Amino acid sequence: TDTDAWNASPLYELDDAMAVVQHHDGVSGTSKQHVAYDYAKRIAGGMNKANSFVTDALRKLLLNSNEGVLDNLTYCMLNNETICTVSQEASREGRKEDIYVIVYNALAKERHEVVSLPIDSSSYYFVEKLGGEQSDWVPVESSVLPNTNYAQVIGAASNIMHFEAKDIPPLGASVFRVSRLENEVLSSTSIPAVPRNLRRSVQNDMGDEIVMSNDILSVTFDQSTGVITSITNLRDGITVNVEQQYGFYKSAFKDAPMNFVEDNDNFKGDGKCLPGYTDAEGDEYPWLVGSAENWQNSGAYIFRPTIDQKLHNLPPKRAQSVVVYNSELVKEVHSVFGQGGWIKQIARLLPGKDFVEIEYIVGPVPIDDGGKEVVSKWTTSIASDGQFFTDSNGREFQKRKRGDHNVFGPDQPNSDEPVSGNYYPVNSIFIEDTVHSFGCVVDRSQGGASLTDGTLELMIQRRTLYDDARGVGEPLNETDIGITPNPPYDNAERLGEGVIVKGHHRMIVGKGGSGASKMRGIMDSVFSQPHVFVASAPSGTAIPFKQATLSMLQTSLPDNIMVISFVALGEENTYLIRLGHQYGPNEDTSLSRQVEIDLHKLFVNNKLTSVQEKTLSGNQMRADWEARRFQWDCTKGDYLLSRDNLRDGRVVLKPLEIRTYEIVLS
């Protein structure tokens, strides 16, 4: 194989799959189900190839000899489903094996995290981190919690090991070892037998509150339901009282939308179809008539509640007991919502984190009423004055105004669709006034809104039974078994029950006017979780590590600067690097300032011999582009273009600026 070929990289298949998924139907979820399965298949194939390459590289970098040592090292790509084959097999009863965990940090700054590892054992464990010397193992805090498996995942581990991973180097990795302590068994129901100070409490005094706290936050829960009632930022001295709620909008639909088909020929006239479609699948008639006669269905493209626009509340289950898991490391409160309990919640507090982690488990969504749009809603007393803020693709925050005539038009008030008309794409969202701020960072793009002052709501699941006639040709009704074979294309039938989805929201409170700064502080760590690689070896085996950690950088970059890309190019020792300023103007008193980075001091054991700035896409030199493009007069006004940015390997980044460089290292 020609190693210089453009597709020779072991990461090419994953790069290619991710590029395909950037198609607008892949990003938005408006593809047919078979296409969505194909996206997943392509990504899985790319991940498997990348896994082989990356694990081999880690073994070569960290071990003196990698022959037959930790040769089952693998990436735990199903860790979010509490599945990791290597750690589960190594932890089963009767197996005398140590588990080795390599935690990789893709951020350009040192980080502290709590890592979760699936295990299939009720034994005691202790966790150690490889220290400065290759044989120096330092104990770290850990705890084991039972896996409730609310999502009903087949093959999920029975327990979850949580351990504290401090000082993970930037663009680098740390090594941990998990060992079993024999003859001591974890009981998930008996307080005295639980290790590491874990307590599974049954709270049944209906007059008391439940309170969880770390050194930053204190969170209060309703004793009878486990629902959050207030969040206090201890450092800022700010308390936000909240009303937490799950609910759904009924999906709008017309039972027989093609009742109008007898007029099809007269309406269509010249037989035009939607762009890019054949007549069979892209006939423009249904959606034009549907809009005119007001039967537009809610579906993959269109979120449309029924005409009453009502949010139907799913009350929390009031029980004689609320389960609380409380350890030195992880604290959890579990709650259940809706008739039949089809929404579960785990509120989690982690050490050193300034957010409350909300894990929600939704499904199967009942569809006896024709379909539901499920939301999580938070109500506060914040006087947000009809305004809220959402980010644009994880970067610049946009101020939104409820019912904004600049969006709907002066002659098009949003009174017909006051709910969906005020929804926006969200990776993070917040509200604030002069005293408080309150926001949420999500783990996937979702729709979000603030429909009344002081509220936030996020759509967490949708299940509809009718197509919205905008091109996909299928209802938004994903099931756990799948769909009938395709082709034929005109009789797709869903098989099984509705899927159960799991996700995470990080809720943040702070002082008034600090919303953007608070959100920026955790966005990168949420969007780029630590990568967990796991291997096993017989207990007591001496593993020949040659270094305890590895890092591509000499030191952490400032908190407001991130390495967005670091890619090897075709020529030897030549790389493409993108640096991004992660804060916008006036979002933070110090972190919104411009920053100078010395590229000469960035890389470990490498000397920078050449650096040239390129355009953002990296396909041409910036100087060449500047010479050819139209020269606007940007010397006046509020906005000044950054030019001649590079000086002797030093670069300056202004707020929200991304700059691309081609570098050569010795």
C-alpha positions, -999 to +999 in steps of 0.1 A: +000+000+000+012+035-008+017+051+026+014+085+010-021+078-003-047+102+009-067+073+024-038+054+039-043+067+075-056+042+100-080+069+111-093+074+075-124+052+078-135+070+109-128+104+094-147+094+063-177+081+083-178+113+104-177+134+073-207+115+058-227+119+091-222+157+088-249+156+061-278+177+073-301+147+076-275+129+097-270+158+120-307+166+124-322+131+125-343+136+094-330+105+075-349+073+070-343+047+097-322+025+074-300+054+066-295+061+103-285+024+108-260+028+079-245+059+096-241+039+128-225+010+109-200+033+092-190+049+125-187+016+142-164+003+115-143+034+117-141+032+155-130-004+154-101+004+130-092+035+151-093+014+183-067-010+169-043+018+159-047+040+191-044+011+215-012-001+198+002+034+199-006+037+237+011+004+244+042+015+225+044+048+242+038+036+278+054+002+279+091-009+277+080-041+260+045-045+245+050-082+235+022-101+251+016-074+277-018-058+281-025-071+246-063-069+253-062-032+257-093-017+241-114+014+240-146+012+261-169+026+234-201+014+252-191+029+286-222+051+284-243+020+284-223+005+313-207-021+291-170-027+289-162-063+280-126-064+293-134-049+328-166-069+332-148-102+324-118-095+345-140-086+375-162-116+375-162-139+405-133-164+405-112-143+381-079-132+397-070-103+375-060-067+378-077-041+356-055-014+340-072+018+329-056+044+306-076+077+308-069+100+278-076+137+280-082+154+246-083+189+261-053+212+261-055+217+298-050+194+328-082+181+342-097+163+372-125+138+365-145+110+381-142+080+358-168+053+357-159+017+349-184-011+345-177-042+367-195-075+372-186-083+407-198-076+443-162-076+457-143-048+473-118-030+451-091-005+455-077+018+428-042+032+423-026+057+400+008+051+384+031+078+399+063+095+390+083+063+392+073+034+370+066+012+400+051+039+422+014+032+426-005+059+446-040+051+461-069+072+448-105+076+461-130+052+447-165+038+453-187+011+439-224+017+432-250-008+419-261-002+383-299+002+384-299-003+346-331+017+342-324+017+304-327-021+304-295-025+284-287-062+276-252-071+289-249-040+312-226-045+342-242-051+376-220-025+393-202+007+385-167+016+398-162+053+402-127+066+408-111+100+410-087+107+381-068+139+391-041+157+371-047+140+337-022+159+316-032+180+286-035+160+253-022+131+273-030+101+295-027+087+330-026+051+341-047+034+368-048+000+383-080-016+398-073-046+421-097-068+440-097-072+478-106-108+484-133-121+508-152-088+513-185-085+495-205-054+485-241-054+495-263-029+478-290-031+505-271-034+537-254-002+550-226-018+571-213-039+543-209-011+517-172-002+509-156+032+509-183+048+531-210+042+505-245+045+520-277+034+504-302+053+525-339+048+524-353+082+532-387+078+547-392+107+571-417+127+551-410+159+570-373+162+562-354+174+531-326+155+514-294+176+510-263+168+489-232+189+489-196+191+477-172+220+483-190+241+456-227+233+455-255+223+479-286+207+464-319+202+482-345+176+472-381+170+481-381+142+506-411+124+492-402+124+455-365+130+452-371+161+430-347+190+432-361+221+450-331+244+452-294+247+441-269+268+460-236+279+447-216+280+480-187+301+465-209+327+450-234+327+479-263+323+454-294+301+459-318+294+430-351+278+441-364+256+413-395+236+404-384+206+384-408+190+359-410+165+332-439+166+307-449+163+271-467+181+243-491+160+223-480+157+186-503+174+161-516+150+133-544+144+109-556+108+108-560+107+070-540+135+055-543+121+020-581+126+020-572+155-002-555+134-028-584+136-053-574+172-060-537+162-065-536+166-103-553+200-103-531+213-075-498+201-088-503+214-123-468+209-138-459+180-116-431+198-097-415+180-068-394+190-039-358+196-049-337+164-051-367+140-050-385+118-075-423+121-078-429+091-056-412+105-025-410+142-030-444+153-042-448+189-030-486+186-029-491+171+006-472+198+025-486+227+005-521+215+009-514+206+045-501+240+053-531+257+036-557+235+054-539+236+088-533+198+092-495+199+092-483+169+112-456+169+138-427+148+126-390+145+118-388+180+103-416+198+121-422+201+159-459+210+162-479+205+194-517+202+192-537+234+190-541+238+228-502+241+230-505+225+265-476+210+283-489+178+300-472+173+334-458+140+344-459+141+382-431+125+402-439+093+420-445+098+457-431+069+476-427+058+511-389+056+504-365+076+482-332+059+474-300+080+480-265+067+474-240+087+494-202+081+493-172+103+497-169+104+459-204+102+443-238+112+457-270+102+439-307+107+444-331+086+423-367+096+413-394+083+390-420+103+369-452+095+350-478+068+352-460+035+349-427+052+356-415+056+320-392+085+330-364+079+356-339+104+369-306+102+387-294+135+402-256+132+408-231+154+425-194+149+419-164+163+439-149+196+426-177+201+400-198+233+399-227+216+382-255+191+392-255+162+367-290+151+358-291+116+341-325+111+326-338+078+312-369+080+290-390+053+274-406+035+260-428+066+253-465+057+253-481+066+220-518+057+226-526+094+220-508+096+186-474+108+197-455+128+223-428+155+224-411+149+258-394+178+277-376+185+309-386+219+324-371+240+351-390+270+367-372+296+387-379+331+400-353+347+377-367+379+360-354+370+325-376+396+308-384+374+278-348+368+270-326+337+270-293+327+255-283+298+234-250+289+218-243+286+181-226+253+174-210+253+209-194+287+203-209+322+202-239+328+224-270+343+208-295+364+227-330+351+220-362+371+226-394+353+231-418+361+202-391+382+185-407+401+156-373+400+139-376+363+137-414+359+129-417+392+110-438+423+120-468+409+102-464+373+114-469+371+151-461+337+166-494+334+183-503+304+161-472+284+172-461+300+205-443+268+216-424+255+186-420+290+172-397+299+202-376+267+202-340+270+191-311+245+186-292+241+219-259+228+230-261+251+261-288+275+272-291+299+301-313+327+316-302+355+340-311+387+357-291+411+378-289+387+408-290+351+395-281+330+365-293+295+357-283+273+328-279+238+313-252+222+292-265+192+272-246+161+260-262+162+225-279+189+204-315+194+215-343+219+211-346+244+239-367+274+249-378+298+277-415+301+271-422+322+302-399+343+323-377+323+347-381+290+329-360+267+307-372+236+289-353+211+267-368+185+245-353+151+254-373+126+233-399+125+205-421+097+193-447+103+166-469+081+145-474+102+114-450+115+088-449+153+084-448+152+046-415+171+043-394+144+026-384+116+050-415+095+044-415+079+078-429+087+112-404+095+140-410+062+158-378+044+166-381+010+181-358-014+199-359-043+174-358-021+143-377-019+110-387-043+082-361-049+054-355-021+029-362-024-001-391-024-006-394+013+004-431+018+007-441-005+035-416+000+063-430-014+096-415-007+130-407-038+151-406-041+189-412-015+216-402+021+216-366+027+224-353+038+258-330+068+257-305+080+283-288+114+284-272+140+307-279+176+316-254+196+336-273+223+356-254+255+367-262+284+390-243+316+395-244+353+400-264+377+378-246+384+345-223+354+349-243+330+328-220+329+298-188+326+319-203+298+340-213+279+309-180+283+291-163+269+322-176+234+316-186+233+279-153+218+267-151+192+294-187+181+287-184+180+249-150+161+252-153+135+278-122+115+289-115+085+267-113+053+287-091+024+276-091-009+296-068-040+297-064-068+322-035-090+335-032-118+361-030-104+396+005-096+407+019-094+372+047-068+369+038-046+339+069-029+324+057+007+322+084+031+309+065+062+319+036+070+342+020+096+320+022+110+285+014+144+270+019+161+237+022+195+254+048+209+277+022+225+299-015+233+300-028+261+277-047+289+294-083+280+304-097+301+275-076+284+247-081+250+232-063+229+206-092+222+182-072+201+157-038+185+156-034+165+125-003+148+109+001+159+073+017+139+044+053+153+049+073+139+078+071+159+110+046+183+095+013+190+113-018+211+110-028+227+143-059+248+150-061+270+182-093+284+193-102+311+219-132+297+237-147+329+253-166+357+237-162+394+242-173+406+277-183+372+289-156+371+316-135+399+332-102+380+325-109+351+302-124+372+275-091+390+269-069+382+240-041+357+246-006+352+232+007+317+227+043+309+221+043+278+198+080+272+205+071+263+241+041+242+233+054+208+223+073+182+244+107+170+232+102+187+198+117+219+184+095+241+162+114+247+130+088+262+108+053+277+112+030+292+086-006+305+090-032+289+068-069+297+061-094+282+085-100+251+063-062+246+059-063+244+021-042+275+013-017+298+029-033+328+046-009+352+030-018+340-005-055+343+003-051+378+018-033+389-014-061+377-037-092+386-017-111+419-019-096+443+006-122+459+028-115+489+049-115+474+084-095+502+101-126+519+114-156+509+134-160+482+161-146+453+141-110+450+131-097+421+111-067+403+127-038+403+103-001+397+105-009+376+135+023+355+135+055+369+150+084+345+156+062+316+165+040+337+188+004+339+180-024+362+194-059+349+197-088+373+202-122+362+217-139+334+198-111+335+171-099+302+155-066+302+137-049+275+117-012+268+113+011+244+094+040+236+116+072+215+112+088+199+143+123+185+145 
